[in-house]
Amino acid sequence: MILPLVEAWAGSTKEAQRWYKETPIPALGDLTAQQLVARGRVAEVLSYIEHIEHDGYA
């Protein structure tokens, strides 16, 4: 659900997976998307991705 959305701006499946697992999201407490999803915060990650897709800042 999340990776296909990220793939468009990450440039590849591999980079989308790297972002999902390794990149802290400052706006969401410096947790990675993977950590947030594991904590049941999928909606917040999706909202963040939507914000970025609409030229928002990270």
C-alpha positions as CSV (number, residue, x, y, z in Angstrom):
1,M,0.0,0.0,0.0
2,I,2.7,2.5,0.9
3,L,5.6,1.4,-1.3
4,P,3.8,1.9,-4.6
5,L,3.0,5.5,-3.6
6,V,6.7,6.2,-2.6
7,E,8.1,4.5,-5.7
8,A,7.0,7.3,-7.9
9,W,9.2,9.9,-6.2
10,A,11.9,7.5,-4.9
11,G,12.7,6.5,-8.4
12,S,12.7,2.7,-8.0
13,T,11.4,-0.1,-5.9
14,K,14.7,-0.5,-4.2
15,E,14.9,3.1,-3.2
16,A,11.3,3.1,-2.0
17,Q,12.1,0.1,0.2
18,R,15.2,1.9,1.5
19,W,13.2,5.0,2.3
20,Y,10.5,2.9,4.0
21,K,12.9,1.0,6.3
22,E,15.7,3.5,6.9
23,T,14.7,7.2,6.5
24,P,13.4,8.9,9.7
25,I,10.5,11.2,9.1
26,P,11.1,14.4,11.2
27,A,7.4,15.4,11.0
28,L,6.4,12.1,12.6
29,G,8.8,11.9,15.5
30,D,11.9,10.9,13.6
31,L,10.5,7.3,13.2
32,T,10.8,5.5,9.9
33,A,7.6,4.6,7.9
34,Q,8.2,1.0,8.8
35,Q,8.3,1.8,12.5
36,L,5.2,4.0,12.2
37,V,3.3,1.2,10.4
38,A,4.3,-1.3,13.0
39,R,2.8,1.0,15.7
40,G,-0.5,1.2,13.8
41,R,0.1,4.7,12.4
42,V,-0.5,3.9,8.8
43,A,-2.9,6.8,8.3
44,E,-0.2,9.3,9.4
45,V,2.3,7.8,7.0
46,L,-0.2,8.0,4.1
47,S,-1.1,11.6,5.0
48,Y,2.6,12.5,5.1
49,I,3.1,10.9,1.6
50,E,0.1,12.7,0.2
51,H,1.5,16.0,1.6
52,I,4.9,15.3,-0.1
53,E,3.2,14.4,-3.4
54,H,1.5,17.8,-3.4
55,D,4.8,19.6,-3.3
56,G,4.8,19.8,0.5
57,Y,7.9,20.0,2.6
58,A,9.2,17.0,4.6
